[in-house]
Amino acid sequence: MVGAGAIGAFIAGALARAGVDVTAVARGAHLAAIRRHGLRVESDLGRFVARFAVVEDLRAADAPFDALLLTFKAHQWPALLAQVAAATTERTTLVTLQNGVPFWYVRQPPLAAVDPGGRIGAHFPDERIVGAVVHVSGSVPSPGSVRQSGGTRYVFGAPSGDGTARDDAVAALFRSAGLDAEIDAAIRETLWLKVVNNCGLNPISAATGLTIRALLADPAAFERARRLMVEALHVGRALGLRADVDVDARLAYAARLDDVRTSMLQDRDRGRELELDPILGAVIELAERHHIEVPALRATYAELRWPANPSRA
């Protein structure tokens, strides 16, 4: 589990509780607390304490692995690429459980926003990858603990759209831990629809400081999020993806879910770098390639990049 934040730690804990041999990458006080006391989990699976190996660097673990589940923020790839590459062989499956457009989504030419120079893609061909869409929320209330909500649905699929033994193995692994896993032959389309939601909800929550339910109840914030989602859908249509998407229905559905703080809002509150490029930056780059105007996406990217994004301040 490369990244033991809210989502990664929960998955690691669920798998470890089911008897899977798990190693997780964590940092600082969170790592120390898990080592000392195990991971305390409050979730839709109940409350429990899970124990598993935890390291600060994959190169210190007993590699190679059958699978690497990537739950770190996609903009953190430069810092983790050497570790991930060193821990893989041809038999290792790479599962991308991240927000935004993954590095494998567009290979030629690679997207500078997520894979500058194609350095990530050069290590990991499509045949070793399982794409994933996460329909789960979570937070880390204190070091060594995680709180999960919003169901346990995870969608998996090969970049090619063809069913593979790797897809089946990953889904079976998750099901063994009591998680709701499904195979999706249209993972590219499903992933893009998640990106559409991310484009609207994540940046506006970070810009306004509002949780999802409060954001969607605020007319001005709602309209900003809606405008961003519509622009992202226009880009998706240029990629040949679904055009019959009801944005208002998607927002209405989001309003019925748990009143969560988006991952981008959590990062903003903690003074961390925001995952702007994998979400907004990649969509803007694709819009440029297809000559589509996306003024709202550009304006929101600029607003959060400076001075709100602490990494740029």
N, C-alpha and C positions, 0 to 999 in steps of 0.2 A: 504494500500500500504506500505509494509515493505521495505523501501529503496527508498527515493525520489531523486535518482540520475538522470542521463540523461534519461534512459528508464522509470523508475518508476514515475518520476515527470511528464513526458509527458502523460503517461497513466492516472495518477491521474487527470491531468488537463483536458484531453479529457472526462473522465467519469464525472467529476464534472460539466463541461460545459453542458453535456447532462442531468443533473439533478440527477445523482446518488449521494447518501450520502457517501462521501469518507472521510476517515481519513488516513493521511500519516505520516510515521515515518521519521524524518529528524534530522539534527544536526546543531549546530553552526549558522553561519551567514546565511546559506541557510534557516534554519528553521525560524529565526527571520525575514528575508525578506519576506517569504511567508506569515507569520502571519500579517505583517504590510501592505504589498501592494498586496498580492495575487501572484500567479505564472504567470510570463510573458512567453508566449509560441510563438515560431516561428517554424512553422511546415508545413507538407504537408496538414494539415487541415486548414491552414491559421494562422494569428496572432490573439491572443486573451489573455485575462487575466482571469485566473480561481481562484476561491476562494474555499477552503476546509479546514477542520480541520487538524491541524498538531501538532504532539507531538514528544517528544524526546524518550519516552518510552511507549510501547503499554499498559503497566499496568496502565498508567494514562488516557487511553482512555475509551470510553463507550463500553466495550466488553461484551459479545462475538460478533463476526462478522459472517456474512453470508459467506464471503470469505476473505482469506488472500492472496494477490498477492505478491509473494516473488521476489523482484528485487534487493535485496542486493547481494553482491558478496558471492559465496557459502563458501569461506574460512572464512567468518564472522559468520558462524553458532554458534560457541561456545559462542560468546558474545550476541547472540540474542535468543538462544534456550529457555531460561526461559521465555522471553517475549512472544514469539510465542506460546509456550505451554499454557501459562496462558490465552491467548486470544482466545483459540479454545474450541469448544465442538464437540460432535459427528456430529452435523449438519454443522459445518464449513468446507468449501472446501479450501484446500491448493493448490495453483497454483504456480508451480516452473518455473519462467520466468528468469532462470539464465544460464550463460555460464557453460560449462563443464558437467561432469557426475554427475547427481543428486544423493542424498543419497539413493533414492528408486530404483535406476537402478539395483543394485545387493544387495540382502538382506542377503544371507547366503553363506559364511560369509560376513558381511558388509565390505565395502572398507575402510581401515584405512585412505586413503587420503581424503575422504569426510565425513565419519561417523565413527570415531574411537570408538570402543567399542559398536557400534550400538545404541548410545544414542539418536540420532535424530530419527532414524527409529522406536525406541520403542514407541515414542509419536504419530507417524503418520502412520497408516496403509494405504495400497494401496487404500482401498475403499474410503478414504477421499481425495485422491490426483488427481489432473489434471496436467499432464505433459504439458510443452509448449516449443515451439521453436520460438524465436524472430527473425524476419527478418527486423530489424529496426536499424538505427544508431542514435546516439544523443550525445550531449555534454551539459555541464553546463558552459556557458561563464562567468557568474557572479552569485552571490547569488540571489536567487529568480527568475532566468530565466533559460529556457531550449531551446535548438535548436535541432530539430528532422529532419531527412531526410531518404531517402531510402525506401519510401513506408510505408504502415501501416499493413503489413501482420503478423499475429500471428496464429500459428498452435497449436491446443490443442488435447489432447487424454488421455485416462485412461491408467495407467501402464499395465493393463491386455490386452489392445487392444480391449476390448468390449466397445461399446457405452454406456454411462451412462447419467442419468439426470444431473449430475454435469457438464459433458462436455458441454451438450447443454446449460445449464444455463450460464456458463462462456462465451461461444461463443456468445450467445444472448446479454449478457451484453456489450461485446466489440462492437458488431455490432450496438447497440443502440447509441454508441458514435461516429459512423462513421468510425470505424476501421474495417479492413479486417480480419475477423476471420474465420477459417475453422477447421473442425474436421478431425482427421487423425487416422485411426484404427492402423496404423503402426508407432505410435509415437516413439517407441523405436528406430526403424531404422532411422527415420527422425532426431531424436535427435542425434544419433551417427554421422550422416553425418555432422551435425552442429559442433559436437565435432571435427571431422576430419578437418574442416575448421579452427576452433579455434586453433588446434594444430599447424597448419602451419602458419597462419597469425598473430595471437596475439603475440606469443613469438618472432617471427622474427622482427615484428614491434617494440617491446620493446627493442630487442637487438640492432637494427640498428637505431632506432629513425625515421624510415621512415613511411609515410602514406601508405595506401593500394596501391594506384596507383603507387607511387614512388617505393615501394617495388617490385611490380610485373614487373616494367620496368627495374629493376636492375638485371642482370643475376645471380650474386652470391646470392643475397637475394632470388630471385625466386627459384633457385635450392635448397636452404636450406629449404624454405617453402614446396616445392614439396616433398622433402625427408621425412620430418616430416609427411606429410599427407599420403604418401604411407605406412609408418610404422603404423600409426593409422588405416588405412584400413585393414592391415594384422591382427591387433588385433581384429577388428570388424568381420572379417571372422571367426576367432576362436570362436566368440560368436554366430555364425550362422546368421550373418547379410549379407547384399548384397555384392557380389563380383564383380559385373559388373559396377563399378564406374569409370568414366573417370576423373582422377585428373586434367589433362590439361584443359578439358572443364570447370571444376569447377573454376579453376584459371582464365581462360579467361573470365568467367562470372563475377567474382569478380572484374576484371580489368575494367569492363564497368560500375560498380556502382559508386556512389559518392566517391570522394577521401577523405575518412574519416581517423581519427586517431582511432585505435582500443582502446577498453576499457583498455587493458593492457598497451598500450603506454601512455594513459592519466594518468593512475595510476603511471607509472614510472616518468612521468614529474612532478607529484605533490608529489613525495616522499612517495607514499602509498605502502602498501604491495601488491604484485602481486598475482593474482589468479592462482598460479602455480599448486597447488595440485588438485583442481577440474578439471583442464584441462590436464596438462602433468602428474602430479603425479598419477591420477586415471588410465590413460591409461597405464602407465608404470607398475602399480600394476597388472592390468589385464593381461598385457603381461607376467609378471612373473608367474602368475597362469597358463597360457597356454603355458609356455616354448617357448615364441617367443622373438627373439633378436630384440631390438629396440635401437641401439647405438646412432642414431641421437636424438631421444627423450631424452635419458639419458644425452647426452652431453649438450643439450640445457637447460634442467632442471637444471643441475649443474651450467651452466654459469649464469643463471638468479637468481638462489638461492643465490649465493655468488660470488662476493660482490655486484652485481647489485641490488638485492632485498633489499630495505632499511630496511625491518624488520629483515634482517639477518646481516646487516653490523655492 
